Amino acid sequence: MRLNKYISHYTKYSRREADTLIEEGLVTLNKKPIKAFGYDVQEGDHIAVKGRPVKPSTELTVIVYNKPKGVLVTKKDDRGRTTIYHKLPGKFRHFVPVGRLDYASEGLLILTDSIEVATALMESDLERTYNIKIDKPLSQEMVTAMSEGLVLDDARAGGHEKSKIYSMEFSPFTHFEIRSEGKSFTKLRVTITEGKNRELRRFFGHFDAKVLDLKRVAYGGIELNNLPTNKTRFFTRREYDDLHKFMKQLKVEKKAREKNRLNAKKQEEMRTEILRKEEKKKKKD
């Protein structure tokens, strides 16, 4: 893990603050100042910030947080806006969020002290369920797109004004249902298996529909239930058991993919060698 990322993960400092500390010579490696931001921290390295050792945690901890609206999922904002780390208890300052909820969205956010777990959950196709409200009735075009998927060359509607993401592909929704509707709104519960940048806002933005409210209520079997806004809870024993099974299965699948890759490489090398020998034989003949 890169030095600045290592410090950010295991301390209260953001990665940008870690860069400043490194630049000012306040970070030491085995008691000697180090100014290599990209140094890859090795097992057995002793890293300290301002003389205080940075101790990585070996125990896995995962929490569920009910993120309020108007709070950013980032360690520090250049514009001084409130982040989840202003709201969370200090003991969770080094936790990594699993994906993001944008500034205007609320609801279930999983955080963990394991980068490996956070990355695995983020990159997974686990189901994400949201309660949303749009500013118009549901059209047949929307229903078709939710059922069949959608590919957009221009997906900027609904995205952040500074976003550099233009095109986007939306997989079919796993599930959707109308919770209530009126002449100027529709409330929906939708389940998707991706976590792309402002995915739902962009999806409905394509149909000139604005998402007025967006609340995530479940992620991969983890449910928000009655957790109050701006409160946290630890994973239950069942949730930890399910997570360990999930991580174990990922390792099995990764090992199988690597084995298949090596076998394919070996077969390709054998075919190349056979062709080389045949070509050599033809030249002799």
N, C-alpha and C positions, 0 to 999 in steps of 0.2 A: 504494500500500500504506500502511495506517495506520502512524503513527510507532511505536507500541509493538510492532506486529507486525513492522515493518521491523527494529527493534533485536533482537527475539527471534530472527528468522530468520538474521540475519547476525552474531550474537555468541553468547556463552555464556549470556547472561541469558534468563530466562523472561519471558513477557509481563507477569506480575505484578511481577517485579523491574524490568522496563523502566518500568512505571507509576510505581514508587517513585523511580527515577532521574530521570524526567521531573519528578515532583512536587518533588523536592529541587533542581531546577535544574541537574542534572549532565549534561543533554543539550543540545547546542547545534545550531542550524540556521544555517549560514553564519556561524559564530563568535558567534552570539547565543543566549542561553538561550531555550528554547521549552518551554512547559508545556501545549501543546495535545495531549492524548493521541491524539486522532483526526485529527491533521493528516495529510493525504495527501501522502506524500513524492513529489516530482516529480523527473524526470530532471534532473541537474545540481545538485541539492541536496547540500550537504556536511553530513552528520550526524556528530556526534562524541559520544562518551560518556566523561566524565571526561577530556576533552582528546584522546582517541584516536579517530581517524577510523573510521567504520564503512564498510567497503569491500565492496560487493556483488560476488559472484563472477559472472563471465560464462560460465564453463565449467560444463557439466553433469556432475555426478558422481552415480552411483547405487551403493549398496551393498546387499548382502544380509546380514542379521543373523539368527543363530539365537537367538531370544529364549528365555531360561530361564523356568521357572515362578517365580512369586513376585516378578515384576518388573513394574512399571507402565509403560505406554506413555504417558508424559507428561513434561513438563520438570521439574515440581516437585509434590510431594504434601504437602498440608496436615498429614497425619499422620506425615510423616517417613519414609514407606516408600521402599524402593529403586526407582529408576526406571531405564529403559534408559540414561539419560544419566549415571548413576553407573557403569554398566558399560562404555559405549562409550568408545573413545579420545577425548581432548579435541578432536581435529581434526574430529570428527563432531558436536560439541555443537550446532551450528546446523542440522543436517539435520532434515528433516521426515519423519515416518513416513507410509507409505501405508496408511491405515487403522489399526486397532488389533487387538491380541490382549489379552484380559482378563488379570487378575492370575494366574489359575490355568492359563492356556493357554500353550503354547510353540510354537516353530517359526519358520518363515520370516516375516521382516518386512523389507520393502523401505524404505529411507530414501534421500532425495535432497536436494540443496541447491537444488532448483527447486520452488517452490510450484506453478507451472503444471503441471509433470509430476506431482507428488504428487496434486494435485486431479484431473487427468485420469485417472490410474490408479484413484483411489478411486471416482470417479463412473462408471467403466466397467462393462461387463458381462463383463469378463474372468473366466475360470474360476479358482476358488479350490478347492484340494483339501486335505482334512483326513483324518488318521487319528484316529478317535475310539473311545472305549470307553464303553458305557453299562452300567448295573447290572442289566439284565434281558434276557431273550431278545427277539429282534425279533418284533413282532407283525404280523399282516396289515394292521392299521390303520395302522401306521407305514409299511409298504411302499406302501400305497395313497397315503398322504399325500406320500411322497417322489416317487412317480410322477406324481401329479396336482396337487400343490400343496395349500396349506392356508390358510384365512382364519380368524383368531382374534379375537374381540372382546376376549378376556382372555388376553393372552400374558405374564402376569407370572411364571408358573412358569418357573424357570430364569433369570430376569432378576435384576439387582442389586436388593436390597431398597429402595434409594432411587431407583430408576429411575422416571421419570414416563411411560414408554412403556407403554401398556396393550394396545392392539390392534396386530396385525401380520399382514401378508400374506406368505406364503412361496411363492415360485415353485417349480415342479417341479425336483427335483434333476437336474442334467445327467447324473450317473452315481452309482451306489452299488454296493458289493459287500461281502459278508461276508468278513472275513479270518479270523475264528475265532469260535467261540461255545461257551457252556457253559450250565449250568442257571441261573447267576446273572449272566451277562454276555454281551455281544456286542461284538466288535471290527469296526469298519466302516471303509471308505475311501469318502468321499463328496466329490462335486464340485458346487459351487453357483456361481451367477454374481452373487451379491449379497454385501454386507458389512454387514448390519444389526446393530444392537446385540445381542450375545449370541444371534445368530440360531439357531445349532444347539442351544445350551442351552435356549432357549425352545421350539424345535420339539419336542425330545424331552421337555422338561418337561411339555408338554401331555399326553403319554401316561404321566405319572408315572414317567418314566425319568430318572435322573440321569446327566449326562455326567461320568464319572470322570477321563478323560484326553482332551485335545484338542490335537492338534499339526498345524499347517499345514505341508504339505510342498511345495506348489507354488502359484504365483500367476501367471496369465497366461503360462504357458510357462517361467517362471523356477522352477527346482527347487532344493530344499534339498540334496538328495543327501547327501554325507557331511560336510557342514560341521559341525564340532563345536559343541556348545552354548556360547553366549556368545562365539562367534567371528564375524568379519565377512569378507566378500570383496567385491571390486569386481565390477561387471558385466563380463562377457566382451565381446569385440568384437562377437560375433554378437548378444548381448543388447542392446548399445548400438544396433546397426544396426536390430534389430527395434523398439526403442523409438522411434528417429527415424522409422521408417516409420509406426508407430502414431500419433505426434504429427502427422505430416504429413497422414495420412488424416483425423484429427480436424479439422484446420484446413480441409481441403477440404469436409468434411461441414458444418462450421459456416458456411462461406462460402455453400454451397448453400442451407442453411436460411435464412440471412439474405436471400439473393436471392429465395427463394420467399416469404418474409414480406413483402418490399417489393413484389413483384409482386401478392400477394394484397391488400395495402393499396391499391395503385394501382387495381386492378380494382374494389375496394369504393368507392373515391372516385369512379371513373368511373360506377358504377351509381347512386351517390347523386346525382351531377350530372345524369344522365339523368332520374332520377325527379323531381328538382327542376324541370328544364326542362319535363317533361311536366305536372307539377302547375301550373306557371306558365301553360302554354298553355291548360289546362283552365279556369283562372280567367278568362283573356281571352275564351275562347269563351262 
